[in-house]
Amino acid sequence: MNSTPPPAINPAHKTGSANRVVGAMVYVFEQIMPDPFVLSIGLTVLVMLLAFAFAPHASIPVMLNSWYTGVFGIFGFALQMILILCTGYAIAEAPLVQRGLKAMVANVKTPARAALLVFPFVALAAWLNWGLGLIVGALLSREIAKRVNVDFAWLVAGSYSAWSVCNSGLSSSIALSQASPGNALNLAEKATGHVIPLSQTVFAPFVLVPTILVVVVMTGIFIWMHPKDDAVQRFSERPETVSAEPDAHSRNAEVSSFAGRAERSIFGTLVLLAMGCGYLFMTWHAKGFELDINTTILIFLLVGLALQRTPLAYANSIRNAARQTGSMLLQYPIYGGIMGIMTGTGLASTIASTFVVVATPLTLPLWSYLSSLIITLLLPSAGGHWAVQGPFVLPAALSLHASVARTAMGVAMAENVSNMLQPFWAVPVVAIAGIRIQRVMGYTAVTFLVSLVIYAAALLLVP
């Protein structure tokens, strides 16, 4: 591991307004932002202090019980996140996909062209499915960085910024839950007896317009922000990210034992493909097409198996991906504890209700958005966040005769914004990319500021 301290601002960053601003922000994040695991511990302390000061049910027993419940209650979600990363990584490592990525970036010669490819492509992938967007962004960044003289932190930050629109897309847990009859988180249906179709949320102009604007505006800003040539820090393949396994398709071709033949047979792949595809067909035929985290993981698994062909090749690819998940194993349980404290002590509800009491029918969606910004920094999971904030903002929308759909999406859109300062979702991206998160967050802080204004204006001004 390189033990040298982060360098001071490169002189090249001091020429030009863009480089001065971004150089300063990167420098600040490198100096004040600790490792994400250390940061999660610091946030735990902060949340405990806030709970003691403001939460209605704060006490040491409640705090400890809530923390314990949260730490161990997030294990299922943490494993889902790890599987999203690993199964996506296995797809990207498949020879066919590698050839496709190389073909995509073949004509990318400059940072501007890199941004013009990454932003729309990753944003579309993230809009379709947040897990797909995470994987596509990280791996496309790596492929471009191997061939183009581009600052790697800038490129990864750009892909993560493009991914930020995911909570306004088809995999938005808040929008999907409000459109799904009988969903446990469909608070709108419980309050009104009616679901909110996606035409009023994801496809509504007040959501689509700022989503497109963020992608377009941030593409231009990132092109403007790219460091000068002599300040560029290029991608460098770390030894630990290089596979220690030889190619599974070509190794031990002379082995004729049962084990060798079984390892190189596609029979196991066909079994899993038949079972997985059969389940998806059966479920979608009965209930209609829908995607959730588990379905996404299953699809990634099946696609990866088909692309890798043999179970052994797939297992080797998953082993390569698993090398990147260590920090996730540490951080997600700590954030689970934070979520537990905020929910158990009533801190999250206090934050949400404080903003609601000063709202009017016109401003309630904006206040919902602003309170969500704060909650997301401490509770960065849209589903769990909605379970806490939704019971306060939706009744307020009904009592004030404000737009229920707009109020709900205010919460979701704030998730897009706050994620640019919250490393929770950046962890898998930087793990795959192989870069320190501090340099990436220095750039995404700009995305935070710009998207903060765009989404707020849309909630107030766009029909």
Secondary structure, DSSP 8 states (H G I E B T S, - for coil): ---S------GGGGSSHHHHHHHHHHHHHHHH---HHHHHHHHHHHHHHHHHHH-TT--HHHHHHHHHHHHHHTHHHHHHHHHHHHHHHHHHHSHHHHHHHHHHTTT--SHHHHHHHHHHHHHHHHHH-HHHHHHHHHHHHHHHHTTS---HHHHHHHHHHHHGGGGGSTT-HHHHHHHSTT-TT-HHHHHHS----GGGTTTSHHHHHHHHHHHHHHHHHHHHH---GGG-------GGGS-SS--TTTTTTT--SHHHHHHH-SHHHHHHHHHHHHHHHHHHHHH-S---HHHHHHHHHHHHHHHH-SHHHHHHHHHHHHTT-HHHHHHHHHHHHHHHHHHHTTHHHHHHHHHHTT--TTTHHHHHHHHHHHHHHHS--HHHHHHHHHHHHHHHHHHHT--HHHHHHHHHHHHHHHTTT-TTTHHHHHHHHT--HHHHHHHHHHHHHHHHHHHHHHHHH--
